[in-house]
Amino acid sequence: MDPIEEFNSERQQAIEEMRKDPHLAKLSSDWLLASSRYNYVRNFKWLGRPIIQIPTDIVALQELIWEVGPDLIIETGIAHGGSIIFSASMLEILGGDRHVIGIDIDIRKHNRLEIEKHPMIKRITMLEGSSIDSGIVNQVKEYAKNKKSIMVFLDSCHTHDHVLRELQIYSQFVTEGSYIVVFDTIVEFLPSQLSSDRPWGSGDNPWTAVQEFLKDNDSFCIDKSIQDKIVLTAAVDGYLKRVK
Ligand SMILES: C[S@@+](CC[C@H](N)C(=O)[O-])C[C@H]1O[C@@H](n2cnc3c(N)ncnc32)[C@H](O)[C@@H]1O
């Protein structure tokens, strides 16, 4: 067998066995729960800016961006800017005319200043407002005109209604073969007290929004191969691939 094929096939077999391992599944969910008590997800930076993601999700996004090669990435939820700077740095490596649009209802002054000073700002446009506001969506439509390959990451307000609306709006931009990634679907599987100070929780979160969105939409399917291989993810059932 060709050595590359052999490597891929062995890896695929191990992932398949890993997927069926209840011990690893239990350890992983216990670990996610235990680390979430310390806000583990806040512990990392990308090129100097805090990125609020689990590292394995960042690696998965890196693979997706490299494989799909989008010329536009739309992100809802900027916070400290780490995720838009991550996306912009990937587009910088891909080269050519590629851009990130980040949308946040509240871009804090200190975060905006740091993002604007960052070398990756050359590939970033920030829009301030709600991701479901028609004025914001109209601006995104302008940026999306004539783009060949578009990817979307949703990581803003995590209530069912908000994420469902985001899915309905932003899924339209996603090109065939590309992805819309919905973060914090994991809320469905964590104890409610962890989100007791938030308007979302078990039964009302990004995971429930994805389930409802997929009921009426056969253009997207959950790409389980991603969560199967990374195991530790905040986007359980949240890697949605546009298949038609
Ligand atoms: C989890 S943080 C985003 C983290 C960021 N994607 C990262 O990985 O570093 C969520 C952000 O969503 C923003 N947000 C909340 N409601 C929003 C809305 N309706 N529209 C847009 N952004 C919103 C918050 O202001 C906050 O900065």
The ligand as a MOL file (V3000), in Angstrom:
LIG
                    3D

  0  0  0     0  0            999 V3000
M  V30 BEGIN CTAB
M  V30 COUNTS 27 29 0 0 0
M  V30 BEGIN ATOM
M  V30 1 C -17.8180 33.6640 23.3980 0
M  V30 2 S -17.5170 35.3140 22.9570 0 CHG=1
M  V30 3 C -16.7450 35.1510 21.3800 0
M  V30 4 C -15.4070 34.5090 21.4590 0
M  V30 5 C -14.5860 34.5690 20.1990 0
M  V30 6 N -15.2600 33.9830 19.0650 0
M  V30 7 C -13.2920 33.7980 20.4100 0
M  V30 8 O -13.2190 32.6230 20.0260 0
M  V30 9 O -12.3550 34.3720 20.9870 0 CHG=-1
M  V30 10 C -19.1130 35.9040 22.6000 0
M  V30 11 C -19.2170 37.3360 22.0530 0
M  V30 12 O -20.5110 37.4800 21.4560 0
M  V30 13 C -20.9380 38.8020 21.5930 0
M  V30 14 N -22.3990 38.8740 21.4040 0
M  V30 15 C -23.3790 38.6290 22.3070 0
M  V30 16 N -24.5820 38.8150 21.7620 0
M  V30 17 C -24.3730 39.1630 20.4720 0
M  V30 18 C -25.2240 39.4920 19.3720 0
M  V30 19 N -26.5430 39.5070 19.5030 0
M  V30 20 N -24.6560 39.7810 18.1840 0
M  V30 21 C -23.3060 39.7820 18.0340 0
M  V30 22 N -22.4510 39.5070 19.0460 0
M  V30 23 C -22.9810 39.2070 20.2350 0
M  V30 24 C -20.4420 39.2100 22.9860 0
M  V30 25 O -20.3300 40.6150 23.0700 0
M  V30 26 C -19.1100 38.4610 23.0780 0
M  V30 27 O -18.0370 39.3130 22.7480 0
M  V30 END ATOM
M  V30 BEGIN BOND
M  V30 1 1 1 2
M  V30 2 1 2 3
M  V30 3 1 2 10
M  V30 4 1 3 4
M  V30 5 1 4 5
M  V30 6 1 5 6
M  V30 7 1 5 7
M  V30 8 2 7 8
M  V30 9 1 7 9
M  V30 10 1 10 11
M  V30 11 1 11 12
M  V30 12 1 11 26
M  V30 13 1 12 13
M  V30 14 1 13 14
M  V30 15 1 13 24
M  V30 16 1 14 15
M  V30 17 1 14 23
M  V30 18 2 15 16
M  V30 19 1 16 17
M  V30 20 1 17 18
M  V30 21 2 17 23
M  V30 22 1 18 19
M  V30 23 2 18 20
M  V30 24 1 20 21
M  V30 25 2 21 22
M  V30 26 1 22 23
M  V30 27 1 24 25
M  V30 28 1 24 26
M  V30 29 1 26 27
M  V30 END BOND
M  V30 END CTAB
M  END
